[in-house]
Amino acid sequence: MNEYKEALEIVEEYLDEVRKYLPIESADDIIEELRTHIIDKANEMGGLTVKNAYRIIRELGEPRELASKYVIGGEKRKLRFELGISEDIYPYFIQLVFWLTLIIVIGYTVRILRYVYSAEGLVSIAIIFFAFVDMIVSMLLTILFLYIFMSFISSNPDLKEMFYKFLRDIFGPVKTERKQRKEKIVKIEKKIEKIKEQVSKITSTSVSAVLNLFGGMIAFIAAYVIYIYGFRLPFNWLMQLLIYMMILYLLIRGSLNLANYIYISYTERRSYSFNVVKSMVSLIFVPWFVLANIFTEEIQIIILDPLIFENNDYQNLLNYIKIILLPSDYIFLAKLLTFLILIIIIVDAVIIILLKYTRTTPKKE
């Protein structure tokens, strides 16, 4: 009975592949006809077994070739469209998103630098800001267009096969490429994977919980130290705002780590939602970098008085710290660095949060 069920699964998988190349209007009738033919042929050979199923499938030929025999006259296969990228070409989608985003960022950075150098000191913050907004919109539209295009390709097996070969010739085979395996090999791999999960489940969850606990405690301690010593220094409004944001960032990260520790300890499994939220916390610095790019001359830096090394008075470290404004020679460099860091934070949010973590969440079988 088990062998009959296994053989029937092999037949259904083969028929599912044939269905992809058939016209929608007649696919059900053709598949039912083929199913009846295979079962009758197997009964003539002594019953539906795994060996007989493979033998009949080999005689019928490749799914695409078999389906082409049923497409006759003016009956043509219609193009379909469904949102969603197939597993075999999704890794190439990630690569294309990365390279296109990198090209857009480099292109707009060069454009902004050319404008700054040609402005002869009269740099307009509004022009830089609108160029930055234009870059973000271009990135989002490019990713959206690429997603829709590859979803259309994934919805049509013929186009997907040609496009997959084209991408594989350009980028080469990817590690996540799924190969067709026999049913017995798949079952053995699943059993091995379940055993590994059962063995490592307790240790992995406990280690993750402990790391979250220590990470949360360290974040709270760091926030307290910054609060105690940060406001003792004569910072201006821009740098005090940075201190407030650093404290808020550490408090949020610490709270998330402690919440994740409680969740793991209670459920004995990791939460992928916490990883997404923790990655989004860095967006809290976006307003400050925008202000720092506009009011760059207000940025202050810390200088340590060399007398501390002569007097060996390390206990009174704050007495030897001086706060000065950023030298005018470095204002352009600071504008460039704040702008690039702002781009990195947003690109990280777009690529890692929207693309990577949405694929790492375990799927229900």
FIKE-550691 format. One record per residue (C-alpha): x, y, z; residue in one letter; residue number from 0. Coordinates in nm, 4 decimals, padded with zeros to 6 digits. Example, Ala and Ser with C-alpha at 12.3 -4.5 7.8 and 13.67 -1.06 7.14 Angstrom:
+----------+----------+----------+----+-----+
|        X |        Y |        Z | aa |   i |
+----------+----------+----------+----+-----+
|  01.2300 | -00.4500 |  00.7800 |  A |   0 |
|  01.3670 | -00.1060 |  00.7140 |  S |   1 |
+----------+----------+----------+----+-----+
***
This chain:
+----------+----------+----------+----+-----+
|        X |        Y |        Z | aa |   i |
+----------+----------+----------+----+-----+
|  00.0000 |  00.0000 |  00.0000 |  M |   0 |
|  00.2867 |  00.2346 |  00.0823 |  N |   1 |
|  00.4542 |  00.1596 | -00.2494 |  E |   2 |
|  00.1271 |  00.2234 | -00.4357 |  Y |   3 |
|  00.0921 |  00.5594 | -00.2633 |  K |   4 |
|  00.4514 |  00.6502 | -00.3444 |  E |   5 |
|  00.4047 |  00.5495 | -00.7092 |  A |   6 |
|  00.0847 |  00.7547 | -00.7292 |  L |   7 |
|  00.2710 |  01.0610 | -00.5957 |  E |   8 |
|  00.5345 |  01.0161 | -00.8673 |  I |   9 |
|  00.2631 |  01.0052 | -01.1327 |  V |  10 |
|  00.0897 |  01.3166 | -00.9944 |  E |  11 |
|  00.4165 |  01.5120 | -00.9874 |  E |  12 |
|  00.4762 |  01.4188 | -01.3508 |  Y |  13 |
|  00.1225 |  01.5219 | -01.4480 |  L |  14 |
|  00.1631 |  01.8526 | -01.2663 |  D |  15 |
|  00.4684 |  01.9263 | -01.4798 |  E |  16 |
|  00.2752 |  01.8374 | -01.7957 |  V |  17 |
| -00.0108 |  02.0673 | -01.6903 |  R |  18 |
|  00.2226 |  02.3703 | -01.6926 |  K |  19 |
|  00.2623 |  02.3410 | -02.0715 |  Y |  20 |
| -00.1026 |  02.2747 | -02.1562 |  L |  21 |
| -00.3723 |  02.5268 | -02.2550 |  P |  22 |
| -00.5872 |  02.6195 | -01.9563 |  I |  23 |
| -00.9123 |  02.5405 | -02.1412 |  E |  24 |
| -00.8293 |  02.1738 | -02.1993 |  S |  25 |
| -00.5727 |  02.0995 | -01.9285 |  A |  26 |
| -00.8117 |  01.9149 | -01.6935 |  D |  27 |
| -00.9421 |  01.6788 | -01.9614 |  D |  28 |
| -00.5942 |  01.5998 | -02.0946 |  I |  29 |
| -00.4528 |  01.5346 | -01.7463 |  I |  30 |
| -00.7434 |  01.3036 | -01.6606 |  E |  31 |
| -00.6888 |  01.1151 | -01.9863 |  E |  32 |
| -00.3177 |  01.0756 | -01.9157 |  L |  33 |
| -00.3830 |  00.9640 | -01.5573 |  R |  34 |
| -00.6231 |  00.6947 | -01.6766 |  T |  35 |
| -00.3757 |  00.5835 | -01.9426 |  H |  36 |
| -00.0911 |  00.5519 | -01.6901 |  I |  37 |
| -00.2990 |  00.3540 | -01.4393 |  I |  38 |
| -00.4329 |  00.1193 | -01.7074 |  D |  39 |
| -00.0826 |  00.0677 | -01.8441 |  K |  40 |
|  00.0465 | -00.0070 | -01.4931 |  A |  41 |
| -00.2278 | -00.2637 | -01.4314 |  N |  42 |
| -00.1280 | -00.4398 | -01.7515 |  E |  43 |
|  00.2305 | -00.4517 | -01.6188 |  M |  44 |
|  00.1232 | -00.6076 | -01.2889 |  G |  45 |
|  00.0132 | -00.3097 | -01.0810 |  G |  46 |
|  00.1075 |  00.0502 | -01.0017 |  L |  47 |
|  00.4510 |  00.0271 | -00.8455 |  T |  48 |
|  00.7383 |  00.2734 | -00.8291 |  V |  49 |
|  00.9336 |  00.0775 | -01.0895 |  K |  50 |
|  00.6368 |  00.0584 | -01.3305 |  N |  51 |
|  00.5564 |  00.4292 | -01.2765 |  A |  52 |
|  00.9087 |  00.5351 | -01.3732 |  Y |  53 |
|  00.9030 |  00.3017 | -01.6743 |  R |  54 |
|  00.5736 |  00.4428 | -01.8053 |  I |  55 |
|  00.6898 |  00.8026 | -01.7494 |  I |  56 |
|  01.0086 |  00.7360 | -01.9442 |  R |  57 |
|  00.8020 |  00.5967 | -02.2324 |  E |  58 |
|  00.5770 |  00.9036 | -02.2342 |  L |  59 |
|  00.8775 |  01.1367 | -02.2535 |  G |  60 |
|  00.9543 |  01.4820 | -02.1153 |  E |  61 |
|  00.6508 |  01.6780 | -01.9857 |  P |  62 |
|  00.7001 |  01.9582 | -02.2344 |  R |  63 |
|  00.7269 |  01.7235 | -02.5336 |  E |  64 |
|  00.4218 |  01.5276 | -02.4218 |  L |  65 |
|  00.2145 |  01.8428 | -02.3752 |  A |  66 |
|  00.3120 |  01.9718 | -02.7201 |  S |  67 |
|  00.1355 |  01.6730 | -02.8770 |  K |  68 |
| -00.1969 |  01.7947 | -02.7372 |  Y |  69 |
| -00.1650 |  02.1523 | -02.8630 |  V |  70 |
| -00.3232 |  02.1271 | -03.2078 |  I |  71 |
| -00.4824 |  02.3583 | -03.4664 |  G |  72 |
| -00.5380 |  02.7163 | -03.3578 |  G |  73 |
| -00.5318 |  02.6296 | -02.9882 |  E |  74 |
| -00.2509 |  02.8369 | -02.8389 |  K |  75 |
| -00.1222 |  02.8650 | -02.4892 |  R |  76 |
| -00.2159 |  03.1989 | -02.3297 |  K |  77 |
|  00.0270 |  03.4049 | -02.1294 |  L |  78 |
| -00.0532 |  03.4206 | -01.7591 |  R |  79 |
|  00.0433 |  03.6662 | -01.4886 |  F |  80 |
|  00.0576 |  03.6040 | -01.1142 |  E |  81 |
|  00.2486 |  03.8047 | -00.8547 |  L |  82 |
|  00.5295 |  03.6006 | -00.7055 |  G |  83 |
|  00.8749 |  03.4878 | -00.8172 |  I |  84 |
|  00.9562 |  03.1184 | -00.8448 |  S |  85 |
|  01.2192 |  02.9707 | -00.6163 |  E |  86 |
|  01.4658 |  02.8853 | -00.8938 |  D |  87 |
|  01.4990 |  03.2404 | -01.0306 |  I |  88 |
|  01.4492 |  03.4304 | -00.7019 |  Y |  89 |
|  01.8249 |  03.4250 | -00.6161 |  P |  90 |
|  01.8912 |  03.5963 | -00.9488 |  Y |  91 |
|  01.6260 |  03.8562 | -00.8601 |  F |  92 |
|  01.8211 |  03.9359 | -00.5423 |  I |  93 |
|  02.1445 |  03.9707 | -00.7414 |  Q |  94 |
|  01.9813 |  04.1993 | -00.9966 |  L |  95 |
|  01.8304 |  04.4158 | -00.7212 |  V |  96 |
|  02.1700 |  04.4483 | -00.5543 |  F |  97 |
|  02.3594 |  04.5441 | -00.8699 |  W |  98 |
|  02.0898 |  04.7798 | -01.0008 |  L |  99 |
|  02.0637 |  04.9514 | -00.6605 |  T | 100 |
|  02.4417 |  04.9860 | -00.6454 |  L | 101 |
|  02.4510 |  05.1359 | -00.9967 |  I | 102 |
|  02.1744 |  05.3848 | -00.9082 |  I | 103 |
|  02.3496 |  05.4913 | -00.5864 |  V | 104 |
|  02.6843 |  05.5367 | -00.7640 |  I | 105 |
|  02.5213 |  05.7256 | -01.0513 |  G | 106 |
|  02.3393 |  05.9720 | -00.8260 |  Y | 107 |
|  02.6440 |  06.0136 | -00.6013 |  T | 108 |
|  02.8543 |  06.1087 | -00.9055 |  V | 109 |
|  02.5771 |  06.3451 | -01.0171 |  R | 110 |
|  02.5687 |  06.5181 | -00.6776 |  I | 111 |
|  02.9480 |  06.5433 | -00.6596 |  L | 112 |
|  02.9613 |  06.6997 | -01.0065 |  R | 113 |
|  02.7038 |  06.9542 | -00.8971 |  Y | 114 |
|  02.8943 |  07.0345 | -00.5747 |  V | 115 |
|  03.2228 |  07.0856 | -00.7586 |  Y | 116 |
|  03.0597 |  07.3012 | -01.0259 |  S | 117 |
|  02.8710 |  07.5161 | -00.7726 |  A | 118 |
|  03.1921 |  07.6935 | -00.6644 |  E | 119 |
|  03.0976 |  07.7086 | -00.2976 |  G | 120 |
|  02.7309 |  07.8077 | -00.3494 |  L | 121 |
|  02.5852 |  07.4646 | -00.2766 |  V | 122 |
|  02.2056 |  07.4427 | -00.2625 |  S | 123 |
|  02.0804 |  07.1975 | -00.0017 |  I | 124 |
|  01.7422 |  07.1836 | -00.1782 |  A | 125 |
|  01.8991 |  07.0541 | -00.5000 |  I | 126 |
|  02.0890 |  06.7844 | -00.3087 |  I | 127 |
|  01.7751 |  06.6885 | -00.1164 |  F | 128 |
|  01.5606 |  06.6550 | -00.4296 |  F | 129 |
|  01.8371 |  06.4539 | -00.5979 |  A | 130 |
|  01.8364 |  06.2239 | -00.2966 |  F | 131 |
|  01.4554 |  06.1861 | -00.3142 |  V | 132 |
|  01.4828 |  06.1211 | -00.6879 |  D | 133 |
|  01.7368 |  05.8470 | -00.6186 |  M | 134 |
|  01.5095 |  05.6750 | -00.3620 |  I | 135 |
|  01.2120 |  05.6889 | -00.5997 |  V | 136 |
|  01.4255 |  05.5488 | -00.8830 |  S | 137 |
|  01.5393 |  05.2616 | -00.6609 |  M | 138 |
|  01.1845 |  05.1738 | -00.5542 |  L | 139 |
|  01.0460 |  05.1937 | -00.9078 |  L | 140 |
|  01.3316 |  04.9801 | -01.0415 |  T | 141 |
|  01.2740 |  04.7115 | -00.7770 |  I | 142 |
|  00.8969 |  04.7207 | -00.8391 |  L | 143 |
|  00.9363 |  04.6938 | -01.2166 |  F | 144 |
|  01.1867 |  04.4089 | -01.1804 |  L | 145 |
|  00.9548 |  04.2261 | -00.9398 |  Y | 146 |
|  00.6554 |  04.2564 | -01.1744 |  I | 147 |
|  00.8645 |  04.1546 | -01.4759 |  F | 148 |
|  01.0090 |  03.8452 | -01.3072 |  M | 149 |
|  00.6645 |  03.7555 | -01.1681 |  S | 150 |
|  00.5331 |  03.7557 | -01.5246 |  F | 151 |
|  00.8258 |  03.5381 | -01.6332 |  I | 152 |
|  00.7623 |  03.2973 | -01.3427 |  S | 153 |
|  00.3937 |  03.2653 | -01.4387 |  S | 154 |
|  00.4789 |  03.1234 | -01.7819 |  N | 155 |
|  00.6892 |  02.8038 | -01.7832 |  P | 156 |
|  00.8210 |  02.8491 | -02.1370 |  D | 157 |
|  00.9450 |  03.2004 | -02.0725 |  L | 158 |
|  01.0733 |  03.1024 | -01.7302 |  K | 159 |
|  01.2839 |  02.8204 | -01.8730 |  E | 160 |
|  01.4436 |  03.0461 | -02.1362 |  M | 161 |
|  01.4966 |  03.3306 | -01.8893 |  F | 162 |
|  01.6428 |  03.0917 | -01.6308 |  Y | 163 |
|  01.8971 |  02.9593 | -01.8810 |  K | 164 |
|  01.9835 |  03.3166 | -01.9784 |  F | 165 |
|  02.0432 |  03.4190 | -01.6147 |  L | 166 |
|  02.2390 |  03.1046 | -01.5404 |  R | 167 |
|  02.4685 |  03.1729 | -01.8372 |  D | 168 |
|  02.5337 |  03.5260 | -01.7061 |  I | 169 |
|  02.5564 |  03.4779 | -01.3293 |  F | 170 |
|  02.6321 |  03.1059 | -01.3189 |  G | 171 |
|  02.4531 |  02.8465 | -01.1045 |  P | 172 |
|  02.3432 |  02.9601 | -00.7598 |  V | 173 |
|  02.3780 |  02.7675 | -00.4382 |  K | 174 |
|  02.0062 |  02.7805 | -00.3635 |  T | 175 |
|  01.9148 |  02.6231 | -00.6970 |  E | 176 |
|  01.6798 |  02.3331 | -00.6434 |  R | 177 |
|  01.7649 |  02.0180 | -00.8291 |  K | 178 |
|  01.5219 |  01.7436 | -00.9055 |  Q | 179 |
|  01.5810 |  01.4461 | -00.6825 |  R | 180 |
|  01.4197 |  01.1076 | -00.6586 |  K | 181 |
|  01.1438 |  01.0583 | -00.4029 |  E | 182 |
|  01.3442 |  00.8266 | -00.1800 |  K | 183 |
|  01.6401 |  01.0645 | -00.1591 |  I | 184 |
|  01.4091 |  01.3519 | -00.0645 |  V | 185 |
|  01.2512 |  01.1479 |  00.2148 |  K | 186 |
|  01.5916 |  01.0494 |  00.3540 |  I | 187 |
|  01.7070 |  01.4121 |  00.3541 |  E | 188 |
|  01.3902 |  01.5211 |  00.5334 |  K | 189 |
|  01.4428 |  01.2591 |  00.8038 |  K | 190 |
|  01.8034 |  01.3667 |  00.8523 |  I | 191 |
|  01.6976 |  01.7307 |  00.8714 |  E | 192 |
|  01.4344 |  01.6552 |  01.1348 |  K | 193 |
|  01.6894 |  01.4675 |  01.3447 |  I | 194 |
|  01.9321 |  01.7607 |  01.3228 |  K | 195 |
|  01.6591 |  02.0052 |  01.4211 |  E | 196 |
|  01.5605 |  01.7971 |  01.7231 |  Q | 197 |
|  01.9217 |  01.7672 |  01.8377 |  V | 198 |
|  02.0108 |  02.1360 |  01.7959 |  S | 199 |
|  01.6759 |  02.2893 |  01.8956 |  K | 200 |
|  01.7452 |  02.3075 |  02.2693 |  I | 201 |
|  02.1026 |  02.4349 |  02.2372 |  T | 202 |
|  02.0279 |  02.6912 |  01.9636 |  S | 203 |
|  01.7292 |  02.8420 |  02.1427 |  T | 204 |
|  01.9112 |  02.8571 |  02.4763 |  S | 205 |
|  02.2197 |  03.0220 |  02.3255 |  V | 206 |
|  02.0024 |  03.2720 |  02.1368 |  S | 207 |
|  01.8102 |  03.3529 |  02.4560 |  A | 208 |
|  02.1286 |  03.4118 |  02.6562 |  V | 209 |
|  02.2754 |  03.6343 |  02.3826 |  L | 210 |
|  01.9565 |  03.8415 |  02.3747 |  N | 211 |
|  01.9623 |  03.8755 |  02.7536 |  L | 212 |
|  02.3248 |  03.9957 |  02.7640 |  F | 213 |
|  02.2695 |  04.2169 |  02.4588 |  G | 214 |
|  01.9741 |  04.3867 |  02.6259 |  G | 215 |
|  02.1659 |  04.4432 |  02.9506 |  M | 216 |
|  02.4665 |  04.5878 |  02.7663 |  I | 217 |
|  02.2389 |  04.8199 |  02.5651 |  A | 218 |
|  02.0761 |  04.9559 |  02.8842 |  F | 219 |
|  02.4155 |  05.0041 |  03.0504 |  I | 220 |
|  02.5501 |  05.1871 |  02.7447 |  A | 221 |
|  02.2405 |  05.4115 |  02.7349 |  A | 222 |
|  02.2878 |  05.4962 |  03.1039 |  Y | 223 |
|  02.6579 |  05.5790 |  03.0590 |  V | 224 |
|  02.5821 |  05.8047 |  02.7603 |  I | 225 |
|  02.3058 |  05.9772 |  02.9568 |  Y | 226 |
|  02.5308 |  06.0403 |  03.2609 |  I | 227 |
|  02.8413 |  06.1600 |  03.0782 |  Y | 228 |
|  02.7069 |  06.2829 |  02.7448 |  G | 229 |
|  02.5201 |  06.5843 |  02.8793 |  F | 230 |
|  02.8120 |  06.6935 |  03.0976 |  R | 231 |
|  02.9974 |  06.8042 |  02.7862 |  L | 232 |
|  02.9156 |  07.1451 |  02.6284 |  P | 233 |
|  02.7490 |  07.0136 |  02.3153 |  F | 234 |
|  02.5223 |  07.2318 |  02.0998 |  N | 235 |
|  02.1658 |  07.1473 |  01.9994 |  W | 236 |
|  02.2648 |  06.9244 |  01.7053 |  L | 237 |
|  02.5002 |  06.7046 |  01.9059 |  M | 238 |
|  02.2584 |  06.6869 |  02.2006 |  Q | 239 |
|  01.9956 |  06.5643 |  01.9563 |  L | 240 |
|  02.2394 |  06.2927 |  01.8483 |  L | 241 |
|  02.2866 |  06.1903 |  02.2126 |  I | 242 |
|  01.9090 |  06.1681 |  02.2623 |  Y | 243 |
|  01.8790 |  05.9526 |  01.9511 |  M | 244 |
|  02.1636 |  05.7246 |  02.0628 |  M | 245 |
|  01.9987 |  05.6772 |  02.4023 |  I | 246 |
|  01.6608 |  05.6109 |  02.2423 |  L | 247 |
|  01.8198 |  05.3675 |  01.9954 |  Y | 248 |
|  01.9932 |  05.1725 |  02.2740 |  L | 249 |
|  01.6791 |  05.1637 |  02.4889 |  L | 250 |
|  01.4703 |  05.0288 |  02.1997 |  I | 251 |
|  01.7336 |  04.7690 |  02.1079 |  R | 252 |
|  01.7676 |  04.6661 |  02.4715 |  G | 253 |
|  01.3917 |  04.6351 |  02.5153 |  S | 254 |
|  01.3644 |  04.4273 |  02.1979 |  L | 255 |
|  01.6454 |  04.1970 |  02.3123 |  N | 256 |
|  01.4822 |  04.1420 |  02.6522 |  L | 257 |
|  01.1424 |  04.0840 |  02.4894 |  A | 258 |
|  01.3036 |  03.8371 |  02.2512 |  N | 259 |
|  01.4681 |  03.6620 |  02.5473 |  Y | 260 |
|  01.1312 |  03.6230 |  02.7187 |  I | 261 |
|  00.9693 |  03.5024 |  02.3950 |  Y | 262 |
|  01.2410 |  03.2414 |  02.3299 |  I | 263 |
|  01.2364 |  03.1207 |  02.6921 |  S | 264 |
|  00.8583 |  03.0805 |  02.6813 |  Y | 265 |
|  00.8061 |  02.9317 |  02.3344 |  T | 266 |
|  01.1498 |  02.7650 |  02.2872 |  E | 267 |
|  01.1733 |  02.8972 |  01.9310 |  R | 268 |
|  01.3168 |  03.2033 |  01.7622 |  R | 269 |
|  01.1093 |  03.4939 |  01.6342 |  S | 270 |
|  01.1953 |  03.6345 |  01.2926 |  Y | 271 |
|  00.9756 |  03.9380 |  01.3528 |  S | 272 |
|  01.2174 |  04.0642 |  01.6184 |  F | 273 |
|  01.5016 |  04.0558 |  01.3649 |  N | 274 |
|  01.2995 |  04.2660 |  01.1222 |  V | 275 |
|  01.2052 |  04.5204 |  01.3883 |  V | 276 |
|  01.5639 |  04.5433 |  01.5197 |  K | 277 |
|  01.6897 |  04.6110 |  01.1691 |  S | 278 |
|  01.4360 |  04.8922 |  01.1288 |  M | 279 |
|  01.5479 |  05.0653 |  01.4503 |  V | 280 |
|  01.8492 |  05.2125 |  01.2678 |  S | 281 |
|  01.6042 |  05.4290 |  01.0691 |  L | 282 |
|  01.5722 |  05.6427 |  01.3817 |  I | 283 |
|  01.8998 |  05.8137 |  01.2829 |  F | 284 |
|  01.7669 |  05.9264 |  00.9420 |  V | 285 |
|  01.6319 |  06.2646 |  01.0674 |  P | 286 |
|  01.9614 |  06.3457 |  01.2391 |  W | 287 |
|  02.1710 |  06.2718 |  00.9303 |  F | 288 |
|  01.9377 |  06.4914 |  00.7245 |  V | 289 |
|  01.9841 |  06.7768 |  00.9731 |  L | 290 |
|  02.3587 |  06.7115 |  00.9925 |  A | 291 |
|  02.3817 |  06.7390 |  00.6154 |  N | 292 |
|  02.1960 |  07.0713 |  00.6213 |  I | 293 |
|  02.3633 |  07.2217 |  00.9317 |  F | 294 |
|  02.7047 |  07.0655 |  00.8854 |  T | 295 |
|  02.8822 |  07.3654 |  01.0360 |  E | 296 |
|  02.7103 |  07.2829 |  01.3697 |  E | 297 |
|  02.8782 |  06.9428 |  01.3994 |  I | 298 |
|  03.1173 |  06.9269 |  01.6947 |  Q | 299 |
|  03.4115 |  06.6954 |  01.7530 |  I | 300 |
|  03.5850 |  06.5812 |  02.0712 |  I | 301 |
|  03.9554 |  06.6550 |  02.1291 |  I | 302 |
|  04.1564 |  06.4993 |  02.4133 |  L | 303 |
|  04.4076 |  06.7294 |  02.5829 |  D | 304 |
|  04.7610 |  06.5769 |  02.5705 |  P | 305 |
|  04.8165 |  06.6909 |  02.9315 |  L | 306 |
|  04.6252 |  06.3874 |  03.0488 |  I | 307 |
|  04.9188 |  06.1690 |  02.9452 |  F | 308 |
|  05.1668 |  06.3948 |  03.1218 |  E | 309 |
|  04.9711 |  06.4148 |  03.4484 |  N | 310 |
|  04.8405 |  06.0554 |  03.4352 |  N | 311 |
|  04.5093 |  06.1891 |  03.5623 |  D | 312 |
|  04.2827 |  05.9341 |  03.3954 |  Y | 313 |
|  04.0239 |  05.9484 |  03.6725 |  Q | 314 |
|  03.9254 |  06.3047 |  03.5753 |  N | 315 |
|  03.8986 |  06.2320 |  03.2054 |  L | 316 |
|  03.6191 |  06.4869 |  03.1469 |  L | 317 |
|  03.8503 |  06.7702 |  03.2538 |  N | 318 |
|  04.0788 |  06.6985 |  02.9602 |  Y | 319 |
|  03.8108 |  06.6756 |  02.6930 |  I | 320 |
|  03.7535 |  06.9730 |  02.4643 |  K | 321 |
|  03.4620 |  07.0269 |  02.2281 |  I | 322 |
|  03.5242 |  07.2267 |  01.9112 |  I | 323 |
|  03.3273 |  07.2940 |  01.5958 |  L | 324 |
|  03.4135 |  07.1013 |  01.2829 |  L | 325 |
|  03.6874 |  07.2885 |  01.0910 |  P | 326 |
|  03.5615 |  07.4562 |  00.7759 |  S | 327 |
|  03.8060 |  07.2563 |  00.5626 |  D | 328 |
|  03.6214 |  06.9361 |  00.6535 |  Y | 329 |
|  03.2635 |  07.0597 |  00.6058 |  I | 330 |
|  03.2381 |  06.9292 |  00.2499 |  F | 331 |
|  03.3783 |  06.5916 |  00.3565 |  L | 332 |
|  03.1291 |  06.5774 |  00.6449 |  A | 333 |
|  02.8406 |  06.6573 |  00.4083 |  K | 334 |
|  02.9501 |  06.3767 |  00.1805 |  L | 335 |
|  02.9884 |  06.1267 |  00.4666 |  L | 336 |
|  02.6506 |  06.2093 |  00.6234 |  T | 337 |
|  02.4871 |  06.1785 |  00.2830 |  F | 338 |
|  02.6489 |  05.8407 |  00.2122 |  L | 339 |
|  02.5631 |  05.7043 |  00.5578 |  I | 340 |
|  02.2027 |  05.8156 |  00.5041 |  L | 341 |
|  02.1967 |  05.6264 |  00.1749 |  I | 342 |
|  02.3439 |  05.3153 |  00.3387 |  I | 343 |
|  02.0790 |  05.3140 |  00.6138 |  I | 344 |
|  01.7926 |  05.3427 |  00.3655 |  I | 345 |
|  01.9389 |  05.0914 |  00.1199 |  V | 346 |
|  01.9906 |  04.8508 |  00.4101 |  D | 347 |
|  01.6246 |  04.8921 |  00.5057 |  A | 348 |
|  01.5069 |  04.8332 |  00.1487 |  V | 349 |
|  01.7268 |  04.5357 |  00.0630 |  I | 350 |
|  01.7727 |  04.3540 |  00.3940 |  I | 351 |
|  01.4355 |  04.4147 |  00.5574 |  I | 352 |
|  01.2030 |  04.3983 |  00.2562 |  L | 353 |
|  01.3859 |  04.1293 |  00.0616 |  L | 354 |
|  01.6088 |  03.9179 |  00.2815 |  K | 355 |
|  01.4017 |  03.8729 |  00.5975 |  Y | 356 |
|  01.0842 |  03.8075 |  00.4018 |  T | 357 |
|  01.2604 |  03.5007 |  00.2581 |  R | 358 |
|  01.4164 |  03.3721 |  00.5836 |  T | 359 |
|  01.0862 |  03.3229 |  00.7638 |  T | 360 |
|  01.0095 |  02.9495 |  00.7697 |  P | 361 |
|  00.7238 |  02.8549 |  00.5403 |  K | 362 |
|  00.4400 |  02.6309 |  00.6515 |  K | 363 |
|  00.4343 |  02.2950 |  00.4781 |  E | 364 |
+----------+----------+----------+----+-----+
***
